[in-house]
C-alpha cells in the first residue's frame, strides 16, 4: 500500500473534534503513513494534551495561532503560517481541515498550494435552531464559496449532516462523502467488561448524566432547567443529575444549579479522564445539544449500555433512533427535554427496578458494536486521501 503524507488542521481540539483527530491520526500512524497536525493551542482539552505528549515522536505537531472568533488580522496571520508550513514541511499529498475555522484555513492553504483538500465540519452552526437568519445566510454563503473553489471532498459524519450539506448546496453532490464516527475495539472491550449498569440499591437516586463541553452549542443550561422541571414533576422519585466536562459556561451553569432549588441533587464534576467510570455511574444518558455533526458522547454512552434521551440533532437518526426505548425530543426546548427524561423515569417508577432501562442499554450496546467501528472510519478516510492523490 502506498504511503501518504497528510496535514491535519484543527482549531477546536477538544471534545468530539479533538477525539476524531486523535483517533484518525493514531490509525494513520499505525498503518505507516506520515502525519503532521497543525492545531490551535487555545482550545485543547486534557485528552488532546496527552495526545501531544504520547505521539510527539510519531507525529509532527505544529502550534497554529488560530482563534475561534473571526479576526481578519489573526486569520490572515494563521493562513500565512500554514502556507509556510506547507512549503517547508511538505510535500503533502492531502490537507484535511476539521471544524469550521480549521476547515476554512486548511482549504484556503490547499487551494493556494495546489494540494487536494478534505473538509470535515463535525457540526454546522447553520443547523442550530437558535441561530439568526442573517448569520445562517452569512455562514451558508461562506461555506458555498469555499465549497465551490477550495474543497476536493467534504466528509459528513452523519446521514442528517450529509442531507443538510446537499440541501444547502455547500458543495457539489459528487464531492460529498458520508463516513460515520466510530469506536475502537479497546473501548468496546472495556465497556463489555463492565457490563450494563446495575442498580446498587433501591434507595439510590435514579441518575441522569451527561458528558459535554460547557458551551452554547451543548446547551448545559437547558439540561439543568429540564432536570429542575423533572424533580418538580416527580417529587416522589429520588433523582440526581451528574455532568462531567468543562468549558466557558461552567461557572454560569454552577450558579444556575445553585439557584434552581434542586442544586443539592446536581453534581458538576468538571473535567474527567475516566470517562468509562463516569458513564458506569449513570442510569440514563442525556444529550441537550442544539446541534451536532455526530456525537461521540452518544456512541460511548450506548456502548456503555445506557439508554439515551437526546435532542433531535444530527446523528441521532442512525444511533439512538434505531433502538426502541431511546427518547428523542426537539432541540432548544427544556420542557420537551424534561418530558423525555420523565418517560425514562416512569419506566423505573412502575416496577421499582432498572430492568427496563437495562434492556434498552443492552440493545444499544449490541447495536453500536455491530455498526460503528473506528477502524472502518479510518479505512474509508484513508481511501479518500488515496483517491485524491491519484487524481
C-alpha positions in Angstrom: 0.0 0.0 0.0 1.4 3.4 -1.0 2.2 5.7 2.0 0.7 9.2 2.1 1.8 12.4 3.8 -1.2 14.2 5.2 -1.6 17.5 7.0 -4.4 17.6 9.5 -5.5 21.2 10.5 -7.8 21.7 13.6 -8.8 24.7 15.6 -11.2 23.2 18.0 -9.1 20.5 19.5 -11.3 19.5 22.4 -14.3 17.2 22.9 -15.5 15.3 19.8 -13.5 17.1 17.2 -10.3 16.5 19.1 -11.2 12.9 19.7 -11.9 12.4 16.0 -8.5 13.9 15.0 -6.7 11.8 17.7 -8.2 8.5 16.6 -7.7 9.3 12.9 -4.0 10.3 13.3 -3.2 7.3 15.5 -4.8 5.0 13.0 -2.9 6.5 10.1 0.4 6.3 12.0 -0.3 2.6 12.9 -0.6 2.0 9.1 2.8 3.6 8.4 1.6 6.9 7.0 3.2 10.3 7.8 1.1 12.8 9.7 1.5 16.5 10.6 -1.0 18.1 12.9 -1.4 21.9 12.9 -3.5 22.8 15.9 -4.7 25.8 17.8 -3.2 25.6 21.4 -6.0 27.7 22.8 -8.9 25.1 22.7 -7.3 21.8 23.7 -8.6 19.6 26.5 -6.7 17.2 28.7 -7.1 14.3 26.3 -5.6 16.3 23.4 -2.7 17.5 25.6 -1.9 13.9 26.4 -2.1 13.1 22.7 0.5 15.8 22.1 2.8 14.2 24.6 2.4 10.5 23.8 2.6 10.9 20.0 5.3 13.6 19.7 7.8 11.1 18.4 5.4 9.8 15.7 3.6 12.9 14.6 4.8 16.3 13.7 2.8 18.8 15.8 2.8 22.5 14.9 1.0 25.1 17.1 -1.0 27.4 14.9 -2.1 30.8 16.3 -5.7 30.3 15.2 -8.6 31.7 17.1 -12.3 30.7 17.1 -13.6 34.2 16.6 -13.4 35.9 13.2 -10.5 38.3 13.1 -9.1 39.5 9.8 -5.6 40.1 11.3 -5.4 36.8 13.2 -6.9 34.8 10.4 -4.5 36.2 7.8 -1.5 35.5 10.1 -2.7 31.9 10.6 -3.2 31.5 6.8 0.4 32.8 6.2 1.7 30.5 8.9 0.0 27.5 7.4 1.3 28.4 3.9 4.9 28.4 5.2 4.3 25.1 6.9 3.0 23.6 3.7 6.1 24.9 1.9 8.7 23.8 4.4 7.3 20.6 5.8 5.8 19.2 2.7 5.2 18.0 0.1 1.8 16.9 1.4 -0.5 14.7 -0.5 -3.6 15.9 1.2 -4.6 18.7 3.6 -7.6 17.8 5.9 -9.3 20.6 7.8 -11.5 19.9 10.8 -14.3 22.2 12.1 -15.4 25.5 10.5 -12.3 27.6 11.2 -9.7 24.9 10.8 -11.6 23.8 7.7 -11.6 27.2 6.2 -7.9 28.0 6.7 -6.9 24.5 5.6 -8.9 24.7 2.4 -7.5 28.2 1.5 -4.0 27.0 2.1 -4.6 23.9 0.0 -6.1 26.0 -2.8 -3.2 28.3 -2.8 -0.7 25.5 -2.8 -2.5 23.3 -5.3 -2.9 20.4 -2.8 -6.2 18.4 -2.6 -8.2 19.4 0.4 -10.7 17.5 2.6 -13.1 19.2 5.0 -14.9 17.6 7.9 -17.1 20.2 9.7 -18.2 17.9 12.5 -21.2 20.2 13.0 -22.6 23.1 11.1 -23.8 26.1 13.1 -26.4 26.8 10.4 -28.3 23.7 11.7 -28.8 25.4 15.2 -32.5 26.2 15.9 -31.3 29.4 17.7 -29.1 31.0 15.0 -30.5 34.2 13.4 -31.5 34.2 9.8 -28.8 36.8 8.9 -26.0 34.6 10.5 -27.3 31.5 8.8 -27.2 33.2 5.4 -23.7 34.6 6.0 -22.3 31.2 7.1 -24.0 29.4 4.2 -22.6 31.9 1.7 -19.0 31.4 3.1 -19.3 27.6 3.0 -20.6 27.7 -0.6 -17.7 29.9 -1.8 -15.2 27.6 -0.1 -17.1 24.5 -1.3 -17.0 25.7 -4.9 -13.4 26.7 -5.2 -11.4 25.1 -2.4 -12.9 21.8 -1.4 -11.9 18.5 -3.1 -14.0 16.4 -0.7 -16.4 17.2 2.2 -17.0 14.5 4.7 -20.3 14.4 6.6 -20.2 12.3 9.8 -23.9 11.5 9.8 -26.8 11.0 7.4 -28.5 14.1 8.6 -25.4 16.2 8.1 -24.9 14.9 4.6 -28.5 15.7 3.7 -28.2 19.2 5.2 -25.0 19.8 3.2 -26.8 18.8 0.0 -29.9 20.8 0.8 -27.9 23.9 1.2 -25.7 23.1 -1.8 -22.5 23.7 0.1 -20.5 21.6 -2.4 -21.5 19.6 -5.5 -23.1 16.3 -4.7 -20.2 14.2 -6.1 -17.8 15.8 -3.6 -19.7 14.8 -0.5 -18.8 11.6 1.4 -20.6 10.0 4.4 -18.2 8.5 7.0 -19.7 7.9 10.4 -17.6 8.3 13.6 -16.7 5.1 15.3 -15.4 3.5 18.5 -12.2 1.5 18.7 -12.1 -2.2 19.7 -10.4 -1.4 23.0 -13.2 0.8 24.1 -15.8 -1.8 23.2 -13.9 -4.4 25.1 -13.6 -2.2 28.2 -17.3 -1.4 28.2 -18.3 -5.0 27.6 -16.2 -6.0 30.6 -18.1 -3.5 32.8 -21.4 -4.8 31.6 -24.7 -2.9 31.7 -25.1 -0.7 34.7 -26.9 -2.3 37.6 -28.9 -0.5 40.3 -27.0 -0.9 43.6 -29.9 -0.3 45.9 -33.5 0.6 45.7 -32.7 3.8 47.6 -30.1 5.1 45.2 -31.4 8.1 43.2 -32.1 7.5 39.5 -29.1 9.2 38.0 -29.3 11.1 34.7 -25.9 12.0 33.4 -24.1 13.7 30.6 -20.5 14.4 29.4 -20.1 17.6 27.5 -18.2 20.7 26.7 -19.9 23.6 28.6 -20.6 25.7 25.6 -23.6 27.3 23.9 -23.8 24.5 21.4 -24.2 21.9 24.1 -26.9 23.9 26.0 -25.9 22.8 29.5 -28.3 25.4 31.0 -31.2 23.7 29.3 -30.2 20.4 30.8 -30.2 21.9 34.3 -33.6 23.6 33.7 -35.0 20.3 32.4 -33.8 18.5 35.4 -35.3 21.0 37.8 -38.7 20.6 35.9 -38.3 16.8 36.2 -37.8 17.0 40.0 -40.8 19.2 40.5 -42.9 16.9 38.3 -41.8 13.7 40.1 -41.3 14.6 43.8 -41.9 11.0 44.9 -38.9 9.7 42.8 -35.3 10.2 44.1 -33.4 11.8 41.2 -29.9 13.0 40.5 -28.1 14.8 37.7 -24.4 14.3 37.2 -22.5 16.1 34.4 -18.8 15.8 33.6 -16.9 18.3 31.5 -15.6 21.9 31.5 -15.8 25.0 29.3 -16.6 28.6 29.2 -20.1 28.2 30.6 -19.2 26.0 33.6 -19.2 28.9 36.1 -22.6 30.2 34.8 -24.1 26.7 35.0 -22.9 26.2 38.5 -24.7 29.4 39.5 -27.8 28.3 37.7 -27.7 25.0 39.6 -27.4 26.7 42.9 -30.4 29.0 42.1 -32.6 26.2 40.7 -33.9 25.0 44.0 -32.5 21.4 43.3 -28.8 22.2 43.5 -28.2 19.6 46.1 -29.3 17.0 43.5 -26.9 18.2 40.8 -23.2 17.3 40.6 -20.9 19.1 38.1 -17.8 17.0 38.1 -15.6 19.2 35.9 -13.0 17.7 33.5 -12.6 13.9 33.9 -10.4 11.5 32.1 -12.1 8.3 33.4 -15.0 8.5 31.0 -15.9 4.8 31.3 -16.0 5.1 35.1 -18.2 8.2 34.9 -20.6 6.5 32.4 -20.9 3.4 34.6 -22.3 5.6 37.4 -25.2 6.8 35.2 -28.6 5.2 34.7 -29.7 7.3 31.7 -27.5 9.4 29.4 -28.8 12.8 28.3 -27.8 15.0 25.3 -29.1 18.6 25.4 -27.2 19.9 22.4 -28.7 22.5 20.0 -26.8 21.0 17.0 -24.2 18.3 16.4 -22.5 16.6 13.5 -22.4 13.1 15.1 -22.0 12.9 18.8 -19.2 10.7 20.2 -20.9 11.0 23.5 -24.0 9.2 22.3 -21.8 6.4 20.8 -19.9 5.9 24.0 -23.0 6.0 26.2 -24.7 3.4 24.0 -21.5 1.3 24.0 -21.6 1.6 27.8 -25.1 0.1 27.9 -27.0 3.3 28.8 -30.5 4.3 27.5 -30.5 7.6 25.8 -32.6 10.8 26.0 -31.4 13.2 23.3 -32.4 16.3 21.4 -33.1 15.7 17.7 -29.6 16.7 16.5 -27.6 15.2 13.5 -26.5 11.7 14.1 -29.5 10.5 16.2 -31.2 9.0 13.1 -28.5 6.3 12.8 -27.9 5.8 16.5 -30.5 6.4 19.2 -33.4 6.3 16.9 -32.5 2.8 15.7 -33.1 1.2 19.1 -36.6 1.1 20.6 -36.8 2.8 24.0 -34.5 5.7 23.5 -36.2 9.0 23.6 -35.6 11.9 21.1 -37.0 15.4 21.7 -36.9 18.7 19.9 -33.7 20.7 20.3 -33.8 24.0 22.2 -36.8 23.1 24.4 -36.1 22.4 28.1 -39.7 21.5 28.7 -39.6 18.8 26.0 -36.3 17.6 27.4 -37.8 17.3 30.8 -40.7 15.3 29.4 -38.3 12.9 27.7 -36.4 12.4 30.9 -39.7 11.7 32.7 -40.5 9.0 30.2 -37.4 7.2 31.3 -38.1 7.9 35.0 -41.6 6.4 34.6 -40.1 3.1 33.4 -38.3 2.8 36.8 -41.2 4.1 39.0 -43.6 1.5 37.5 -41.6 -1.6 38.6 -39.1 -0.1 41.2 -36.1 -1.5 39.2 -33.8 -0.7 36.3 -34.8 -3.8 34.3 -36.5 -1.8 31.6 -33.6 0.6 31.3 -31.1 -2.2 31.3 -32.9 -3.9 28.4 -32.6 -0.7 26.3 -29.0 -0.4 27.3 -28.1 -3.9 26.2 -29.8 -3.2 22.8 -27.8 0.0 22.5 -24.6 -1.8 23.3 -25.3 -4.5 20.7 -26.3 -2.0 18.0 -23.2 0.2 18.4 -20.8 -2.7 18.5 -22.1 -4.0 15.2 -22.4 -0.7 13.3 -19.7 1.8 14.4 -16.1 0.7 14.1 -13.3 3.2 14.3 -11.1 1.1 12.1 -13.7 1.4 9.3 -13.8 5.2 9.8 -10.0 5.3 9.3 -10.1 2.9 6.4 -12.7 4.9 4.5 -11.0 8.3 5.2 -7.7 6.9 4.0 -9.3 5.7 0.8 -10.5 9.3 0.1 -6.9 10.5 0.7 -5.5 8.0 -1.7 -8.1 8.7 -4.4 -7.4 12.4 -4.2 -3.7 11.8 -4.6 -4.2 9.6 -7.6 -6.2 12.3 -9.3 
